[in-house]
Amino acid sequence: MTITLKPIYRAMAIGIVAAALLIGTFLLGSARSGSAAATAGGGSGPAGLVLTAAGAGGKITVTGTGTVTGRPDQLVLSMGVQTSASSVSIALAQANHAARRVIGALKSGGVLAADIATSGLSISPNYSGNSQIPVGYGVSEQLTATLRNLTRAGSQIQAAATAGGNATTVDGVSLNLTDTSALLAQARANAVRDAQAKATQFARALRQPLGGVISISDQSATTPYPEFGALSAAKAAGSVPVSPGKQQVSVQITVVYAIG
């Protein structure tokens, strides 16, 4: 028996067959994608590792840390003078005189004028007991001095403190690394090696080939911080002991590798 389809019915049959083929292809692709995602991304990865599917392969994200140490080569001294007298004018004159002696001693010790800066001035009344009437006035003058030769810093501090006499006040010192560029370069290289080693270990454990670097970003702050330990002491007589110690420069990076 011969079946003859009119043109309108023939077109409808072709449309139904095409729609069925499209739906079957979509369902098959969804099933394969779900299986791949379950295999590559199921569960939480180990600390420091992020593994994600990416088509035929995937990505692995690791962090790398590099730390190096350097010896500070600069000392910033914060000091000043403080005086008290029965009047503001007398107290201020005494403070001015003491401050000039301190600055003169620093300059005589080899500190450049450009490295000495006034950092504060305060004048306040002094009271006795519960009295509201001032019994005198106090004046405080502060300065900062940048000492660039640490072998002479102890004697420079000693001379300045001696010049100020009993009016001398010292608020503190800070030791700095003036140039960290070489240390940062070494720390970054160490961080890259650390990240590479971690990624290789993870890839080997997953039995997947490690691919190239997709991205790298620096996550670190580069402020040096002290490393505590055995420090050398200054031996010069009549000199404040200055122990520069060491400071650490640390870099942390995040690297994304291709895998699979």
Phi, psi and omega per residue, in radians:
M1 nan 2.328 -3.120
T2 -1.725 2.279 3.125
I3 -1.836 2.220 -3.120
T4 -2.020 2.169 3.128
L5 -1.744 2.278 3.024
K6 -1.154 2.684 -3.097
P7 -0.919 -0.698 -3.104
I8 -1.161 -0.672 -3.138
Y9 -1.287 -0.577 3.111
R10 -1.101 -0.742 3.132
A11 -1.112 -0.690 3.128
M12 -1.142 -0.684 -3.130
A13 -1.141 -0.748 3.125
I14 -1.087 -0.703 3.129
G15 -1.102 -0.722 -3.135
I16 -1.122 -0.765 3.141
V17 -1.101 -0.753 3.136
A18 -1.102 -0.729 3.126
A19 -1.109 -0.694 3.133
A20 -1.112 -0.689 3.120
L21 -1.139 -0.715 3.121
L22 -1.125 -0.766 3.138
I23 -1.106 -0.717 3.138
G24 -1.113 -0.728 3.122
T25 -1.109 -0.729 3.139
F26 -1.092 -0.794 -3.120
L27 -1.122 -0.704 3.131
L28 -1.126 -0.743 3.126
G29 -1.136 -0.694 3.133
S30 -1.107 -0.712 -3.130
A31 -1.118 -0.706 3.137
R32 -1.178 -0.714 3.132
S33 -1.104 -0.731 3.139
G34 -1.121 -0.665 3.134
S35 -1.169 -0.722 3.141
A36 -1.140 -0.731 -3.132
A37 -1.128 -0.681 -3.132
A38 -1.164 -0.608 -3.117
T39 -1.290 -0.736 -3.028
A40 -1.517 -0.589 -2.965
G41 -2.047 0.201 -3.092
G42 -1.278 2.203 3.062
G43 1.444 2.946 -3.134
S44 -1.470 2.432 3.111
G45 -1.413 3.059 3.103
P46 -1.160 2.825 -3.101
A47 -1.022 2.374 3.122
G48 1.450 0.090 -3.092
L49 -2.233 2.322 2.996
V50 -2.235 2.120 -3.131
L51 -2.052 2.205 -3.139
T52 -2.314 2.590 3.106
A53 -1.338 2.565 3.112
A54 -2.617 1.431 -3.141
G55 1.166 -2.163 -3.127
A56 -1.307 -0.386 -3.122
G57 -2.111 -2.559 3.139
G58 -2.830 -3.015 3.138
K59 -2.259 2.561 3.072
I60 -2.247 2.257 -3.075
T61 -1.994 2.208 -3.140
V62 -2.322 2.824 3.027
T63 -1.936 2.549 3.090
G64 -2.238 2.476 -3.124
T65 -2.191 2.368 3.067
G66 -2.288 2.306 -3.109
T67 -2.316 2.330 3.058
V68 -2.328 2.825 -3.136
T69 -2.076 2.602 3.085
G70 -2.445 2.833 -3.122
R71 -1.717 2.148 3.124
P72 -0.980 2.559 -3.127
D73 -2.225 0.236 -3.139
Q74 -2.580 2.490 3.091
L75 -2.191 2.270 3.067
V76 -1.862 2.065 -3.101
L77 -1.738 2.238 3.053
S78 -1.965 1.991 -3.095
M79 -2.588 -3.128 -3.138
G80 -3.093 -2.856 3.105
V81 -2.368 2.682 3.135
Q82 -2.480 2.258 -3.108
T83 -2.314 2.796 3.075
S84 -2.379 2.467 3.111
A85 -2.715 3.032 -3.084
S86 -1.262 -0.315 3.132
S87 -2.420 2.793 3.140
V88 -1.101 -0.755 -3.057
S89 -1.092 -0.709 -3.137
I90 -1.216 -0.788 -3.141
A91 -1.080 -0.706 -3.132
L92 -1.183 -0.718 3.123
A93 -1.097 -0.716 3.114
Q94 -1.131 -0.733 3.128
A95 -1.148 -0.731 3.115
N96 -1.045 -0.749 -3.121
H97 -1.123 -0.790 3.133
A98 -1.120 -0.709 -3.135
A99 -1.126 -0.685 3.109
R100 -1.113 -0.657 3.108
R101 -1.140 -0.718 3.126
V102 -1.101 -0.834 -3.125
I103 -1.109 -0.716 3.116
G104 -1.080 -0.710 3.130
A105 -1.140 -0.687 3.120
L106 -1.128 -0.772 3.129
K107 -1.126 -0.727 3.124
S108 -1.115 -0.484 3.136
G109 -1.463 0.010 3.062
G110 1.852 0.093 3.107
V111 -1.447 2.265 -3.129
L112 -1.217 2.582 3.122
A113 -1.051 -0.593 -3.139
A114 -1.185 -0.313 -3.131
D115 -1.679 0.142 3.092
I116 -2.056 2.189 -3.083
A117 -2.408 2.369 3.022
T118 -1.195 2.294 -3.077
S119 -2.098 -0.140 3.142
G120 -3.027 2.672 3.052
L121 -2.608 2.277 3.090
S122 -2.448 2.486 3.070
I123 -2.275 2.238 -3.088
S124 -2.552 2.614 3.101
P125 -1.330 2.654 3.049
N126 -1.915 2.398 -3.133
Y127 -2.091 2.727 3.088
S128 -2.038 2.144 3.123
G129 1.072 -2.358 -3.132
N130 -1.659 0.141 -3.116
S131 -1.192 2.467 3.090
Q132 -1.662 0.072 -3.135
I133 -1.769 2.156 -3.133
P134 -1.077 2.416 3.054
V135 -1.732 -0.100 -3.137
G136 3.075 -3.027 -3.111
Y137 -2.428 2.506 3.126
G138 -1.983 2.471 3.115
V139 -2.215 2.339 3.110
S140 -2.235 2.249 3.069
E141 -2.141 2.251 -3.115
Q142 -2.044 2.657 3.067
L143 -2.554 2.789 3.017
T144 -2.108 2.470 3.126
A145 -2.271 2.267 3.103
T146 -1.664 2.026 -3.109
L147 -1.798 1.987 -2.990
R148 -1.693 -0.119 3.102
N149 -2.079 1.750 -3.030
L150 -1.197 -0.386 3.098
T151 -1.224 -0.363 3.125
R152 -1.873 -0.114 -3.038
A153 -1.050 -0.706 -3.126
G154 -1.066 -0.773 -3.139
S155 -1.245 -0.564 3.101
Q156 -1.167 -0.728 3.095
I157 -1.141 -0.754 3.140
Q158 -1.034 -0.799 -3.105
A159 -1.142 -0.708 -3.135
A160 -1.160 -0.750 -3.138
A161 -1.146 -0.669 3.127
T162 -1.183 -0.679 -3.126
A163 -1.133 -0.607 3.138
G164 -1.323 -0.262 3.121
G165 1.091 -2.576 -3.110
N166 -1.234 -0.135 3.087
A167 -1.471 -0.140 -3.044
T168 -1.188 2.397 2.958
T169 -2.282 2.474 3.077
V170 -2.159 2.107 -3.095
D171 -1.581 -0.386 3.111
G172 2.652 3.027 3.090
V173 -2.331 2.715 3.016
S174 -2.369 2.438 3.139
L175 -1.846 2.360 -3.020
N176 -2.289 2.681 2.912
L177 -1.690 2.026 -3.054
T178 -1.363 -0.480 -3.131
D179 -2.336 1.899 -3.104
T180 -1.845 0.157 -3.034
S181 -1.080 -0.803 -3.136
A182 -1.172 -0.680 3.125
L183 -1.155 -0.700 3.120
L184 -1.127 -0.683 3.121
A185 -1.076 -0.741 3.112
Q186 -1.180 -0.708 3.133
A187 -1.125 -0.684 3.113
R188 -1.137 -0.726 3.105
A189 -1.081 -0.719 3.105
N190 -1.113 -0.673 -3.139
A191 -1.157 -0.685 3.107
V192 -1.117 -0.772 3.112
R193 -1.088 -0.680 3.118
D194 -1.107 -0.775 3.125
A195 -1.135 -0.711 3.135
Q196 -1.091 -0.729 -3.139
A197 -1.123 -0.735 3.127
K198 -1.128 -0.793 -3.126
A199 -1.090 -0.694 3.112
T200 -1.098 -0.734 3.126
Q201 -1.105 -0.783 -3.137
F202 -1.131 -0.759 -3.137
A203 -1.094 -0.707 3.121
R204 -1.124 -0.726 3.129
A205 -1.126 -0.576 3.128
L206 -1.495 -0.086 -3.128
R207 1.006 0.787 3.110
Q208 -2.232 2.502 3.082
P209 -1.251 2.413 3.126
L210 -1.522 2.221 -3.129
G211 -1.618 -2.786 -3.106
G212 -1.439 3.057 3.141
V213 -1.370 2.245 3.077
I214 -1.574 -0.743 3.123
S215 -2.743 2.752 3.088
I216 -2.527 2.403 -3.134
S217 -2.446 2.529 3.137
D218 -1.609 2.137 -3.083
Q219 -1.854 0.107 -2.914
S220 -1.808 2.707 2.889
A221 -1.644 2.491 -2.985
T222 -1.809 0.299 3.136
T223 -1.231 2.121 3.109
P224 -1.135 2.608 3.081
Y225 -2.352 2.645 -3.010
P226 -1.128 2.579 2.976
E227 -1.972 2.048 -3.046
F228 -1.506 2.492 -3.139
G229 3.051 -2.832 -3.136
A230 -1.237 2.207 -3.091
L231 -2.096 2.614 3.095
S232 -1.418 2.598 -3.119
A233 -1.922 2.549 3.086
A234 -1.208 2.471 -3.055
K235 -1.937 -0.132 -3.080
A236 -1.157 2.339 3.114
A237 -1.207 2.515 3.127
G238 1.195 0.492 -3.103
S239 -2.314 2.416 3.065
V240 -1.186 2.203 3.133
P241 -1.108 2.247 3.102
V242 -2.129 2.076 3.141
S243 -2.025 1.786 -3.061
P244 -1.203 -0.485 3.137
G245 1.074 -2.578 3.131
K246 -2.358 2.722 3.045
Q247 -2.228 2.524 -3.134
Q248 -1.714 2.479 2.994
V249 -2.071 2.134 -3.051
S250 -2.142 2.477 3.131
V251 -2.267 2.359 3.053
Q252 -2.188 2.283 -3.117
I253 -2.188 2.755 3.018
T254 -2.062 2.211 -3.086
V255 -2.155 2.341 3.074
V256 -1.906 2.146 3.110
Y257 -1.923 2.644 2.929
A258 -1.376 2.590 -3.134
I259 -2.497 2.546 3.087
G260 1.562 nan nan
